[in-house]
Amino acid sequence: MKKTMMCAAFAVLMMVGVVHANVYTFQPVPQDLGDMHHASFITWGMRLNLAPKEYITEAVLTFKNIYDYTVENNDRLYVHLLDNPSLGVRNYTDWQMGGDNFAGQGALIGVWTDTVGGSARNFNLVYDLGALGLIDELTQYVTNNGIFGFGIDPDCHYFNDGVSFRVTTAVPEPASMTLVGIGLLGLTGVARRRFVKK
């Protein structure tokens, strides 16, 4: 019976750390961000309200089947994480003046160049914000007022089949799970006493 008590106590301790995950997927309208024309720069703002104690564990930005329509010197796609941009997709004009219109604004996620270009080849450009060390910055932006997003400056014409952003969060289970565990431990103790009396 001592083993049963030990197992029950261990089960209670294990329940305290139980969490469940939520996955939030964002897609812009239009999904391809207007094919990211070289004469424009774009903001894509979104809202995420986290529950108390909910925290971000993973965040991945994906450009599906992306390619540059041609290969030229100095073609670049600049991507930044922004705090509090306008909600939705906003296109602005820069007439491909070169350079990064979001320099100094938010965290630089990456600068990409298509060295092949010319046609689609099922290449997905994927930025894992966790691997880039940007989860803390994303969390800060989200907890400011729930509004965050991306600044994207294509210095060429980048066609794609859609952009998405997936955020995975974890939420510790409520204290009721601990209470259930304590209750089970108590029932084990009562059962033990009955067993000893017989």
Backbone as a chain_set.jsonl record, in Angstrom:
{"seq": "MKKTMMCAAFAVLMMVGVVHANVYTFQPVPQDLGDMHHASFITWGMRLNLAPKEYITEAVLTFKNIYDYTVENNDRLYVHLLDNPSLGVRNYTDWQMGGDNFAGQGALIGVWTDTVGGSARNFNLVYDLGALGLIDELTQYVTNNGIFGFGIDPDCHYFNDGVSFRVTTAVPEPASMTLVGIGLLGLTGVARRRFVKK", "coords": {"N": [[0.824, -1.192, 0.0], [2.052, 1.119, 0.565], [3.475, 1.685, -1.716], [1.399, 2.395, -3.421], [0.532, 4.791, -2.28], [2.81, 6.348, -2.722], [2.884, 6.392, -5.517], [0.483, 7.743, -6.038], [1.06, 10.229, -4.869], [3.156, 11.038, -6.525], [1.746, 11.259, -8.94], [0.092, 13.438, -8.372], [2.0, 15.492, -8.124], [2.92, 15.521, -10.755], [0.68, 16.464, -12.113], [0.548, 19.147, -11.5], [2.214, 20.553, -13.242], [0.967, 20.386, -15.706], [0.116, 21.493, -18.959], [-1.734, 23.101, -21.608], [-1.849, 23.533, -25.155], [-2.373, 26.26, -27.407], [-3.075, 27.151, -30.761], [-2.685, 29.74, -32.981], [-3.509, 30.977, -36.106], [-2.695, 33.261, -38.565], [-3.688, 34.984, -41.505], [-3.103, 37.189, -44.163], [-5.166, 39.632, -45.92], [-5.108, 40.796, -49.089], [-4.145, 37.315, -49.467], [-1.612, 36.96, -50.589], [-0.334, 39.298, -50.101], [-0.652, 41.18, -52.1], [1.118, 40.365, -54.03], [3.532, 41.526, -53.461], [4.813, 43.862, -54.76], [7.504, 45.603, -56.423], [7.393, 48.385, -56.264], [6.35, 49.04, -53.864], [5.929, 49.141, -50.24], [5.013, 47.342, -47.329], [2.736, 47.02, -44.59], [1.557, 44.703, -42.225], [-0.732, 44.279, -39.943], [-1.879, 42.755, -36.914], [-4.005, 41.346, -34.335], [-3.585, 39.916, -31.138], [-4.779, 38.589, -28.289], [-3.709, 37.504, -25.308], [-4.55, 35.09, -22.828], [-4.646, 35.346, -19.203], [-1.604, 34.236, -17.83], [-1.061, 32.788, -20.132], [1.376, 32.035, -22.544], [3.738, 32.681, -25.209], [5.159, 30.15, -27.132], [6.131, 29.393, -29.582], [6.612, 30.743, -32.864], [5.976, 31.236, -36.236], [6.654, 32.53, -39.379], [5.597, 32.315, -42.687], [6.246, 32.38, -46.134], [4.703, 31.219, -48.82], [5.755, 29.299, -51.585], [7.443, 31.289, -52.782], [9.026, 33.616, -55.003], [11.358, 35.615, -56.862], [10.641, 37.663, -59.623], [12.65, 37.942, -61.465], [16.256, 37.766, -61.755], [18.321, 40.061, -60.32], [20.918, 42.401, -59.542], [21.147, 43.56, -56.199], [18.501, 42.979, -55.462], [16.19, 42.585, -52.91], [14.368, 41.33, -50.096], [13.037, 42.691, -47.4], [12.204, 42.038, -44.044], [10.489, 42.872, -41.144], [9.68, 42.707, -37.635], [7.022, 44.314, -36.152], [5.839, 46.693, -33.73], [2.634, 47.551, -32.869], [1.483, 48.273, -35.513], [-0.79, 49.56, -38.063], [-3.911, 47.852, -38.163], [-4.582, 45.035, -40.279], [-3.77, 44.87, -43.832], [-1.608, 47.184, -45.27], [-0.587, 49.057, -47.999], [2.11, 50.918, -49.224], [3.799, 53.378, -51.232], [7.014, 53.323, -52.674], [8.414, 53.326, -54.974], [10.473, 51.545, -55.552], [12.902, 52.485, -54.42], [15.092, 51.446, -53.253], [16.907, 50.053, -50.492], [15.861, 49.743, -47.033], [12.768, 50.412, -45.944], [11.86, 50.087, -43.378], [13.94, 50.255, -41.669], [15.367, 50.571, -38.498], [12.935, 50.361, -37.272], [11.326, 48.326, -35.176], [12.203, 44.805, -34.848], [14.59, 43.383, -37.022], [13.779, 40.737, -38.974], [14.654, 39.298, -41.195], [16.606, 39.375, -44.262], [16.108, 38.638, -47.52], [17.218, 37.156, -50.55], [16.449, 36.066, -53.766], [18.254, 33.876, -55.424], [17.885, 32.394, -57.675], [15.38, 32.873, -59.091], [12.865, 34.057, -61.521], [10.927, 31.98, -61.967], [8.325, 30.021, -60.39], [9.128, 27.582, -57.899], [8.275, 26.004, -55.859], [9.368, 26.845, -53.401], [9.469, 27.575, -50.019], [9.713, 30.326, -47.955], [10.712, 30.481, -44.752], [10.493, 31.817, -41.578], [11.473, 31.228, -38.406], [10.641, 32.508, -35.495], [11.375, 31.813, -32.927], [13.818, 30.407, -33.229], [15.263, 32.528, -34.159], [15.525, 34.062, -31.948], [13.513, 35.847, -31.197], [11.175, 35.591, -29.734], [10.749, 36.733, -27.183], [10.675, 39.459, -27.83], [8.428, 39.526, -29.551], [6.492, 38.716, -27.692], [6.568, 40.902, -25.94], [5.601, 42.943, -27.647], [3.01, 41.956, -28.131], [1.919, 41.946, -25.547], [1.864, 44.648, -25.0], [-0.425, 46.007, -26.2], [-1.782, 44.127, -27.553], [-1.559, 44.382, -30.28], [0.386, 43.753, -33.079], [2.757, 43.121, -35.721], [4.021, 42.924, -39.1], [6.562, 44.455, -41.067], [7.179, 44.778, -44.402], [9.346, 45.049, -47.028], [9.666, 44.867, -50.309], [12.24, 44.942, -52.502], [12.13, 44.392, -55.232], [10.073, 42.375, -57.38], [8.178, 40.159, -55.75], [6.617, 37.292, -56.169], [4.143, 35.092, -54.747], [2.393, 32.364, -53.131], [0.845, 32.875, -50.959], [0.84, 34.097, -47.59], [1.494, 33.317, -44.216], [1.105, 33.364, -40.643], [1.925, 31.668, -37.805], [1.213, 31.161, -34.455], [2.088, 29.568, -31.503], [0.952, 28.852, -28.301], [1.227, 28.322, -24.736], [-0.662, 27.247, -21.937], [-0.844, 27.097, -18.518], [-2.534, 24.549, -16.732], [-5.504, 25.094, -14.814], [-5.673, 25.571, -11.216], [-7.488, 23.747, -10.332], [-6.9, 21.222, -11.292], [-4.818, 20.462, -9.653], [-6.204, 20.315, -7.262], [-7.903, 18.169, -7.826], [-6.001, 16.17, -7.998], [-5.042, 16.177, -5.346], [-7.364, 15.366, -4.084], [-7.572, 12.749, -5.099], [-5.341, 11.661, -3.891], [-6.155, 11.81, -1.242], [-8.349, 10.004, -1.288], [-6.975, 7.665, -1.763], [-5.635, 7.422, 0.641], [-7.821, 7.01, 2.405], [-8.781, 4.592, 1.405], [-6.63, 3.011, 2.034], [-6.679, 2.994, 4.834], [-9.061, 1.569, 5.264], [-8.351, -0.869, 4.195], [-6.321, -1.646, 5.945], [-7.786, -1.962, 8.346], [-9.321, -4.218, 7.843]], "CA": [[0.0, 0.0, 0.0], [2.966, 2.254, 0.595], [3.776, 1.981, -3.119], [0.233, 3.082, -3.966], [0.584, 6.175, -1.785], [3.912, 7.025, -3.415], [2.447, 6.607, -6.904], [-0.532, 8.793, -6.02], [1.752, 11.496, -4.601], [3.884, 11.377, -7.744], [0.75, 11.688, -9.925], [-0.318, 14.796, -7.997], [3.09, 16.401, -8.494], [2.975, 15.612, -12.213], [-0.463, 17.237, -12.585], [0.762, 20.575, -11.264], [2.88, 21.16, -14.39], [0.257, 20.115, -16.947], [-0.272, 22.662, -19.743], [-2.296, 22.786, -22.919], [-1.362, 24.461, -26.182], [-3.278, 26.894, -28.362], [-2.415, 27.544, -32.006], [-3.36, 30.831, -33.676], [-2.975, 31.144, -37.457], [-3.097, 34.521, -39.186], [-3.435, 35.12, -42.934], [-3.494, 38.535, -44.583], [-6.067, 39.82, -47.058], [-5.04, 39.531, -49.817], [-3.228, 36.324, -48.881], [-0.256, 37.088, -51.139], [0.094, 40.685, -49.843], [-0.629, 41.905, -53.376], [2.314, 39.877, -54.736], [4.71, 42.269, -53.0], [5.347, 44.593, -55.918], [8.733, 46.339, -56.106], [7.145, 49.814, -56.038], [5.614, 49.213, -52.611], [6.324, 48.517, -48.98], [3.755, 46.834, -46.781], [2.588, 46.63, -43.189], [0.492, 43.739, -41.948], [-0.973, 44.318, -38.508], [-2.862, 41.812, -36.394], [-4.245, 41.436, -32.892], [-3.588, 38.669, -30.374], [-4.975, 38.831, -26.861], [-3.382, 36.309, -24.538], [-5.215, 34.91, -21.536], [-3.691, 35.41, -18.086], [-0.641, 33.133, -17.727], [-0.773, 32.202, -21.447], [2.636, 32.572, -23.051], [4.102, 32.247, -26.555], [6.25, 29.171, -27.16], [6.632, 29.246, -30.947], [6.006, 31.648, -33.84], [6.58, 30.956, -37.538], [6.166, 33.306, -40.521], [5.869, 31.541, -43.901], [5.897, 32.867, -47.467], [4.576, 29.972, -49.575], [6.113, 29.287, -53.006], [7.884, 32.645, -53.101], [10.139, 33.77, -55.941], [11.581, 36.911, -57.502], [10.289, 37.47, -61.029], [13.894, 37.895, -62.225], [17.444, 37.891, -60.913], [19.024, 41.33, -60.542], [21.739, 42.835, -58.414], [20.509, 44.37, -55.156], [17.126, 42.601, -55.141], [16.112, 42.193, -51.504], [13.084, 41.337, -49.406], [13.285, 43.02, -45.992], [11.067, 41.688, -43.19], [10.649, 43.338, -39.763], [8.62, 42.536, -36.648], [6.634, 45.666, -35.746], [4.964, 46.921, -32.588], [1.505, 48.461, -33.036], [1.177, 48.822, -36.838], [-2.223, 49.584, -38.369], [-4.458, 46.512, -38.373], [-4.804, 44.674, -41.675], [-2.678, 45.084, -44.787], [-1.491, 48.546, -45.809], [0.452, 49.192, -49.023], [2.63, 52.267, -49.419], [4.613, 53.439, -52.447], [8.383, 53.848, -52.586], [8.961, 53.27, -56.338], [11.691, 50.721, -55.495], [14.037, 53.392, -54.236], [16.211, 50.708, -52.677], [17.028, 50.206, -49.049], [14.856, 49.177, -46.148], [11.891, 51.453, -45.405], [11.575, 49.818, -41.967], [15.194, 50.299, -40.903], [15.202, 51.262, -37.224], [11.587, 50.139, -36.739], [11.141, 46.937, -34.787], [13.312, 43.858, -35.026], [14.802, 42.836, -38.359], [13.631, 39.282, -39.001], [15.539, 38.756, -42.216], [16.745, 39.972, -45.592], [16.197, 37.48, -48.407], [17.458, 37.362, -51.975], [16.227, 34.872, -54.577], [19.405, 33.77, -56.332], [17.482, 31.657, -58.877], [14.403, 33.771, -59.701], [12.305, 33.8, -62.838], [9.743, 31.122, -61.979], [8.0, 29.345, -59.13], [9.783, 26.276, -57.748], [7.799, 25.438, -54.588], [10.246, 27.201, -52.29], [8.815, 28.309, -48.938], [10.599, 31.106, -47.095], [10.186, 30.276, -43.402], [11.212, 32.464, -40.483], [11.107, 30.721, -37.089], [11.017, 33.576, -34.573], [12.047, 31.206, -31.781], [15.211, 30.158, -33.613], [15.896, 33.84, -34.353], [15.617, 34.738, -30.653], [12.581, 36.978, -31.193], [9.938, 35.307, -28.992], [10.587, 37.735, -26.121], [10.261, 40.722, -28.446], [7.044, 39.334, -29.972], [5.678, 38.715, -26.47], [6.487, 42.288, -25.469], [4.7, 43.67, -28.542], [1.649, 41.462, -27.921], [1.416, 42.353, -24.233], [1.666, 46.106, -24.949], [-1.85, 46.276, -26.415], [-2.316, 43.047, -28.379], [-1.377, 44.647, -31.711], [1.75, 43.563, -33.573], [2.687, 42.779, -37.134], [5.234, 42.845, -39.898], [6.875, 45.435, -42.094], [7.78, 44.026, -45.503], [9.763, 45.947, -48.108], [10.238, 44.136, -51.434], [12.973, 45.731, -53.49], [11.926, 43.706, -56.495], [8.7, 41.879, -57.39], [8.208, 38.82, -55.171], [5.368, 36.556, -56.258], [4.002, 34.035, -53.744], [1.075, 31.73, -53.072], [0.197, 33.153, -49.682], [1.666, 34.328, -46.412], [0.791, 32.963, -42.982], [1.861, 33.487, -39.397], [1.374, 30.733, -36.819], [1.695, 31.365, -33.086], [1.715, 28.514, -30.562], [1.065, 29.308, -26.916], [0.973, 27.327, -23.69], [-1.437, 27.757, -20.802], [-0.858, 26.153, -17.394], [-3.879, 24.14, -16.332], [-5.912, 25.762, -13.575], [-5.381, 24.917, -9.932], [-8.45, 22.673, -10.076], [-6.23, 19.944, -11.544], [-4.076, 20.145, -8.434], [-7.2, 19.902, -6.273], [-8.322, 16.81, -8.183], [-4.895, 15.295, -7.596], [-5.044, 16.076, -3.879], [-8.52, 14.535, -3.761], [-7.205, 11.355, -5.373], [-4.403, 11.264, -2.844], [-6.97, 11.596, -0.042], [-9.096, 8.759, -1.461], [-6.018, 6.57, -1.597], [-5.407, 7.304, 2.087], [-9.021, 6.404, 2.997], [-8.796, 3.185, 0.988], [-5.55, 2.343, 2.769], [-7.159, 2.763, 6.201], [-10.054, 0.488, 5.224], [-7.621, -2.105, 3.933], [-5.596, -1.993, 7.167], [-8.764, -2.389, 9.346], [-9.804, -5.565, 7.53]], "C": [[0.865, 1.251, 0.0], [3.321, 2.684, -0.832], [2.631, 2.756, -3.764], [0.224, 4.543, -3.547], [1.661, 6.974, -2.513], [3.529, 7.338, -4.862], [1.42, 7.732, -6.981], [0.103, 10.155, -5.782], [2.507, 11.964, -5.834], [2.92, 11.896, -8.814], [0.284, 13.109, -9.64], [0.751, 15.798, -8.412], [3.182, 16.58, -10.001], [1.848, 16.491, -12.752], [-0.253, 18.73, -12.447], [1.346, 21.253, -12.497], [2.16, 20.971, -15.71], [-0.122, 21.427, -17.632], [-0.996, 22.189, -20.991], [-1.888, 23.885, -23.888], [-2.521, 25.017, -26.997], [-2.464, 27.256, -29.591], [-3.285, 28.593, -32.683], [-2.702, 30.98, -35.043], [-3.57, 32.404, -38.07], [-2.764, 34.473, -40.671], [-3.905, 36.502, -43.361], [-4.54, 38.498, -45.692], [-5.553, 41.016, -47.844], [-3.95, 38.621, -49.263], [-1.796, 36.474, -49.367], [0.328, 38.486, -50.937], [0.226, 41.481, -51.14], [0.592, 41.563, -54.214], [3.553, 40.707, -54.469], [5.466, 42.919, -54.165], [6.532, 45.462, -55.524], [8.518, 47.826, -55.834], [6.492, 50.076, -54.685], [6.402, 48.722, -51.404], [5.046, 48.341, -48.179], [3.841, 46.696, -45.268], [1.411, 45.672, -43.088], [0.343, 43.67, -40.437], [-2.057, 43.348, -38.091], [-2.966, 41.957, -34.881], [-4.247, 40.035, -32.282], [-3.702, 39.031, -28.906], [-4.746, 37.528, -26.108], [-4.163, 36.283, -23.229], [-4.182, 35.076, -20.422], [-2.879, 34.114, -18.01], [-0.373, 32.42, -19.049], [0.503, 32.838, -21.984], [2.986, 31.933, -24.399], [5.294, 31.302, -26.481], [6.883, 29.052, -28.541], [5.91, 30.236, -31.851], [6.741, 31.486, -35.165], [5.873, 31.763, -38.622], [6.571, 32.565, -41.787], [5.373, 32.279, -45.137], [5.891, 31.635, -48.37], [4.91, 30.185, -51.051], [6.535, 30.676, -53.494], [9.029, 32.618, -54.117], [10.174, 35.201, -56.472], [11.314, 36.721, -58.994], [11.511, 37.43, -61.943], [15.068, 37.977, -61.252], [18.165, 39.171, -61.301], [19.887, 41.626, -59.325], [20.899, 43.687, -57.471], [19.027, 44.087, -54.939], [17.1, 42.057, -53.718], [14.649, 42.196, -51.048], [13.39, 41.521, -47.927], [12.03, 42.699, -45.186], [11.389, 42.084, -41.75], [9.447, 42.93, -38.921], [8.303, 43.918, -36.097], [5.724, 45.653, -34.519], [3.906, 47.941, -32.982], [1.353, 49.074, -34.432], [-0.339, 48.912, -37.015], [-2.699, 48.16, -38.62], [-4.737, 46.273, -39.851], [-3.574, 44.952, -42.525], [-2.746, 46.505, -45.317], [-0.327, 48.566, -46.794], [0.816, 50.654, -49.191], [3.563, 52.235, -50.629], [5.99, 54.011, -52.16], [9.097, 53.815, -53.941], [10.303, 52.561, -56.387], [12.934, 51.592, -55.388], [15.256, 52.667, -53.66], [16.303, 50.964, -51.188], [15.797, 49.707, -48.331], [14.029, 50.299, -45.531], [11.575, 51.26, -43.924], [12.835, 49.807, -41.11], [14.969, 51.121, -39.635], [13.829, 51.106, -36.606], [11.429, 48.659, -36.409], [12.364, 46.091, -35.078], [13.389, 43.392, -36.471], [14.728, 41.313, -38.262], [14.583, 38.677, -40.019], [15.564, 39.596, -43.472], [16.987, 38.801, -46.534], [16.413, 37.923, -49.842], [17.234, 36.037, -52.686], [17.34, 34.793, -55.617], [19.082, 33.008, -57.613], [16.512, 32.507, -59.689], [13.826, 33.281, -61.021], [11.067, 32.939, -62.875], [9.562, 30.46, -60.609], [8.677, 27.984, -59.086], [9.43, 25.627, -56.403], [8.758, 25.668, -53.431], [9.449, 28.009, -51.279], [9.873, 29.017, -48.108], [9.995, 31.077, -45.696], [11.097, 30.962, -42.397], [10.65, 31.946, -39.164], [11.579, 31.747, -36.06], [11.69, 33.044, -33.314], [13.521, 30.984, -32.07], [15.977, 31.463, -33.797], [16.027, 34.625, -33.046], [14.662, 35.906, -30.503], [11.274, 36.713, -30.445], [9.707, 36.346, -27.897], [10.115, 39.066, -26.69], [8.812, 40.644, -28.92], [6.121, 39.389, -28.762], [5.505, 40.129, -25.931], [5.514, 43.088, -26.33], [3.248, 43.265, -28.3], [1.096, 41.952, -26.591], [1.264, 43.864, -24.098], [0.192, 46.455, -25.1], [-2.495, 45.217, -27.303], [-2.077, 43.22, -29.863], [0.102, 44.56, -32.073], [1.641, 43.272, -35.064], [4.044, 42.769, -37.793], [5.331, 44.026, -40.846], [7.659, 44.717, -43.174], [8.084, 44.996, -46.637], [10.419, 45.129, -49.216], [10.947, 45.091, -52.388], [13.199, 44.876, -54.722], [10.509, 43.161, -56.415], [8.709, 40.419, -56.947], [6.815, 38.195, -55.213], [5.35, 35.473, -55.18], [2.581, 33.493, -53.772], [0.402, 31.906, -51.719], [1.18, 33.236, -48.535], [0.842, 33.914, -45.199], [1.726, 33.144, -41.794], [1.178, 32.621, -38.359], [2.04, 30.96, -35.467], [1.18, 30.217, -32.223], [1.951, 29.042, -29.152], [0.837, 28.137, -25.969], [0.227, 28.009, -22.556], [-1.371, 26.725, -19.688], [-2.296, 25.808, -17.038], [-4.232, 24.817, -15.014], [-5.629, 24.912, -12.336], [-6.349, 23.781, -9.64], [-7.842, 21.303, -10.346], [-5.436, 19.508, -10.314], [-5.037, 19.657, -7.36], [-7.7, 18.491, -6.552], [-7.255, 15.816, -7.745], [-4.844, 15.1, -6.094], [-6.21, 15.212, -3.418], [-8.238, 13.062, -3.993], [-6.256, 10.815, -4.313], [-5.159, 10.964, -1.548], [-7.764, 10.304, -0.121], [-8.195, 7.545, -1.292], [-5.748, 6.331, -0.119], [-6.579, 6.64, 2.783], [-9.07, 4.921, 2.658], [-7.744, 2.395, 1.755], [-6.014, 2.016, 4.194], [-8.154, 1.605, 6.242], [-9.359, -0.857, 5.038], [-6.911, -2.591, 5.196], [-6.559, -2.526, 8.22], [-9.238, -3.81, 9.094], [-8.715, -6.515, 7.866]], "O": [[0.464, 2.303, -0.499], [3.451, 3.872, -1.124], [2.863, 3.667, -4.559], [-0.057, 5.428, -4.356], [1.451, 8.132, -2.875], [3.818, 8.423, -5.366], [1.476, 8.572, -7.879], [-0.274, 11.134, -6.425], [2.502, 13.153, -6.155], [3.231, 12.859, -9.515], [0.101, 13.899, -10.566], [0.436, 16.839, -8.989], [3.488, 17.673, -10.477], [2.038, 17.192, -13.746], [-0.827, 19.505, -13.212], [1.016, 22.406, -12.779], [2.69, 21.359, -16.751], [-0.614, 22.355, -16.99], [-0.887, 21.028, -21.385], [-1.617, 25.017, -23.49], [-3.516, 24.334, -27.242], [-1.295, 27.626, -29.479], [-4.47, 28.367, -32.929], [-1.48, 31.095, -35.136], [-4.787, 32.588, -38.091], [-1.701, 33.989, -41.061], [-4.985, 36.941, -42.966], [-4.765, 37.463, -46.318], [-5.555, 42.136, -47.332], [-2.972, 39.081, -48.675], [-0.86, 36.149, -48.636], [1.355, 38.824, -51.524], [1.096, 42.343, -51.268], [1.048, 42.378, -55.016], [4.537, 40.591, -55.199], [6.598, 42.557, -54.486], [6.567, 46.0, -54.417], [9.379, 48.467, -55.232], [6.121, 51.212, -54.388], [7.39, 47.999, -51.526], [4.1, 49.112, -48.338], [4.875, 46.307, -44.726], [0.405, 45.82, -43.781], [1.173, 43.086, -39.741], [-3.032, 43.139, -38.812], [-2.135, 42.599, -34.238], [-4.828, 39.1, -32.832], [-2.83, 39.696, -28.348], [-5.503, 36.569, -26.258], [-4.401, 37.319, -22.608], [-2.981, 34.96, -20.666], [-3.436, 33.022, -18.118], [0.469, 31.523, -19.089], [0.682, 34.052, -21.886], [2.588, 30.805, -24.691], [6.307, 31.609, -25.853], [8.042, 28.654, -28.661], [4.736, 30.537, -31.635], [7.967, 31.583, -35.221], [4.653, 31.691, -38.769], [7.74, 32.221, -41.96], [4.234, 32.743, -45.186], [6.945, 31.068, -48.656], [4.42, 31.12, -51.685], [6.032, 31.166, -54.505], [9.88, 31.729, -54.097], [9.157, 35.893, -56.521], [11.725, 35.712, -59.568], [11.425, 36.942, -63.07], [14.879, 38.229, -60.062], [18.57, 39.35, -62.449], [19.613, 41.155, -58.221], [20.037, 44.448, -57.912], [18.349, 44.882, -54.288], [17.887, 41.18, -53.363], [13.821, 42.957, -51.547], [13.931, 40.626, -47.278], [10.921, 43.045, -45.594], [12.419, 41.692, -41.202], [8.332, 42.821, -39.43], [9.198, 44.621, -35.628], [4.948, 44.722, -34.309], [4.231, 49.06, -33.381], [1.116, 50.277, -34.541], [-1.088, 48.387, -36.191], [-1.983, 47.355, -39.216], [-5.086, 47.199, -40.584], [-2.49, 45.229, -42.012], [-3.798, 46.972, -45.754], [0.782, 48.145, -46.465], [-0.055, 51.519, -49.287], [4.059, 51.172, -51.002], [6.128, 55.039, -51.496], [10.253, 54.227, -54.044], [11.176, 52.93, -57.173], [13.884, 51.454, -56.159], [16.342, 53.243, -53.596], [15.825, 51.985, -50.692], [14.816, 49.299, -48.952], [14.526, 51.051, -44.693], [11.073, 52.18, -43.28], [12.795, 49.395, -39.951], [14.445, 52.233, -39.693], [13.567, 51.652, -35.534], [11.404, 47.829, -37.317], [13.41, 46.588, -35.494], [12.373, 43.048, -37.075], [15.517, 40.685, -37.556], [15.24, 37.672, -39.749], [14.676, 40.412, -43.719], [17.953, 38.056, -46.37], [15.864, 38.93, -50.289], [17.76, 35.005, -52.268], [17.355, 35.562, -56.578], [19.897, 32.97, -58.535], [16.785, 32.827, -60.845], [14.23, 32.252, -61.561], [10.216, 33.142, -63.741], [10.488, 30.357, -59.805], [8.791, 27.307, -60.108], [10.186, 24.808, -55.88], [8.942, 24.795, -52.583], [8.825, 29.011, -51.631], [10.813, 28.392, -47.618], [8.896, 31.588, -45.478], [12.304, 30.725, -42.363], [9.488, 32.192, -38.84], [12.774, 31.848, -35.783], [12.49, 33.747, -32.698], [14.377, 31.33, -31.255], [17.193, 31.505, -33.616], [16.577, 35.727, -33.035], [14.949, 36.854, -29.772], [10.355, 37.528, -30.514], [8.576, 36.793, -27.706], [9.256, 39.726, -26.106], [8.045, 41.586, -28.718], [5.078, 40.041, -28.807], [4.411, 40.505, -25.512], [4.69, 43.833, -25.8], [2.359, 44.116, -28.266], [-0.072, 42.335, -26.511], [0.599, 44.327, -23.172], [-0.382, 47.12, -24.238], [-3.627, 45.389, -27.754], [-2.357, 42.308, -30.64], [0.951, 45.205, -31.457], [0.537, 43.187, -35.602], [5.077, 42.626, -37.138], [4.329, 44.527, -41.357], [8.693, 44.112, -42.893], [7.192, 45.678, -47.142], [11.58, 44.737, -49.097], [10.314, 45.947, -53.005], [14.326, 44.68, -55.175], [9.8, 43.463, -55.455], [9.185, 39.547, -57.673], [5.949, 38.523, -54.402], [6.4, 34.994, -54.752], [1.684, 34.093, -54.365], [-0.514, 31.157, -51.377], [2.201, 32.549, -48.506], [-0.368, 34.135, -45.16], [2.949, 33.085, -41.916], [-0.002, 32.807, -38.062], [3.266, 30.952, -35.351], [-0.017, 29.928, -32.212], [3.005, 29.602, -28.849], [0.318, 27.094, -26.365], [0.449, 29.182, -22.254], [-1.797, 25.587, -19.883], [-3.171, 26.675, -17.043], [-3.355, 25.082, -14.192], [-5.383, 23.708, -12.417], [-6.069, 22.937, -8.789], [-8.22, 20.323, -9.705], [-5.393, 18.323, -9.98], [-4.738, 18.709, -6.633], [-7.9, 17.705, -5.626], [-7.561, 14.759, -7.194], [-4.627, 13.986, -5.617], [-6.076, 14.423, -2.483], [-8.618, 12.218, -3.181], [-6.359, 9.662, -3.895], [-4.853, 9.999, -0.847], [-7.853, 9.575, 0.867], [-8.607, 6.523, -0.744], [-5.645, 5.188, 0.326], [-6.379, 5.797, 3.658], [-9.364, 4.091, 3.518], [-7.961, 1.229, 2.084], [-5.781, 0.917, 4.698], [-8.102, 0.764, 7.14], [-9.739, -1.854, 5.651], [-6.894, -3.787, 5.489], [-6.203, -3.461, 8.938], [-9.529, -4.538, 10.044], [-8.874, -7.723, 7.692]]}, "num_chains": 1, "name": "protein.A"}
